[in-house]
Amino acid sequence: MTKRKNPSPELKAKVALEAIREERVLAELSKTSGAHPNMASGWKRAAVKNMAWAFSKRTGAAAKSNGAEIGKLHSKTGQPVAERGFLKRARDR
């Protein structure tokens, strides 16, 4: 059984950029990169869709707010574990 390949983000960006340039056909591009043509076209579509986000000024603020929200969620996932431990110790007494 073969293991599934996980292409690096650098390879995805390189293939998407070459697909956007349209200097070569997707079949030629997939032979040189080792990625399936459907994957290459999907990466191209994702790159074009998210291109405006790369140039937005709010990317830094969005990343900070996401970090705070992630921290809050991590604390909530640990809360039930602490409560279970407390209740288990109370029950054992």
C-alpha positions in Angstrom: 0.0 0.0 0.0 1.5 3.3 -1.0 1.4 6.3 1.2 -0.5 9.4 0.0 1.8 12.4 -1.0 1.3 15.7 0.8 2.7 18.4 -1.4 4.4 21.3 0.3 2.9 24.8 0.2 5.9 26.0 -1.8 5.2 23.4 -4.5 1.5 24.3 -4.5 2.3 28.0 -4.9 4.8 27.3 -7.7 2.4 25.2 -9.6 -0.5 27.6 -9.1 1.6 30.5 -10.3 2.7 28.6 -13.4 -0.9 27.6 -14.1 -2.0 31.3 -13.7 0.7 32.4 -16.2 -0.7 29.8 -18.7 2.7 29.4 -20.5 2.3 25.7 -20.5 -0.7 23.3 -20.6 -1.8 21.8 -17.3 -0.8 18.3 -18.5 2.8 19.5 -19.1 2.8 21.3 -15.8 1.6 18.2 -14.0 4.3 16.0 -15.6 7.1 18.3 -14.4 5.7 18.9 -10.9 4.4 15.4 -10.2 0.9 16.7 -9.3 -2.3 15.6 -11.0 -3.8 18.1 -13.4 -7.0 18.3 -11.3 -4.9 19.2 -8.3 -3.1 21.9 -10.2 -6.3 23.5 -11.5 -7.7 23.4 -7.9 -4.6 25.1 -6.6 -4.9 27.7 -9.3 -8.5 28.4 -8.5 -7.7 28.7 -4.8 -4.8 31.1 -5.5 -7.0 33.3 -7.7 -9.8 33.3 -5.1 -7.5 34.2 -2.2 -5.3 36.7 -4.0 -7.2 39.7 -2.7 -6.8 38.5 0.9 -3.0 38.5 0.5 -3.0 42.2 -0.3 -5.6 43.3 2.3 -4.4 45.5 5.2 -6.4 43.6 7.8 -4.4 40.4 7.6 -2.3 41.2 10.7 -5.4 42.2 12.8 -7.3 39.1 11.7 -4.4 36.8 12.6 -4.2 38.4 16.1 -8.0 38.0 16.7 -7.9 34.4 15.5 -5.0 33.8 17.9 -7.0 35.1 20.8 -10.1 33.1 19.8 -8.0 30.0 19.5 -6.6 30.5 23.0 -10.1 30.9 24.4 -11.2 27.7 22.7 -8.2 25.8 24.0 -9.0 26.9 27.5 -12.6 25.7 27.1 -11.5 22.3 25.9 -9.4 21.9 29.0 -12.2 22.9 31.3 -14.3 19.7 31.1 -11.2 17.6 31.7 -10.5 19.6 34.9 -14.1 19.3 36.0 -14.1 15.5 35.4 -10.9 15.3 37.5 -12.5 17.3 40.3 -15.7 15.2 40.3 -13.8 12.0 40.2 -11.7 13.0 43.2 -14.9 14.0 45.1 -16.5 10.7 44.3 -13.5 8.7 45.5 -13.6 10.4 48.9 
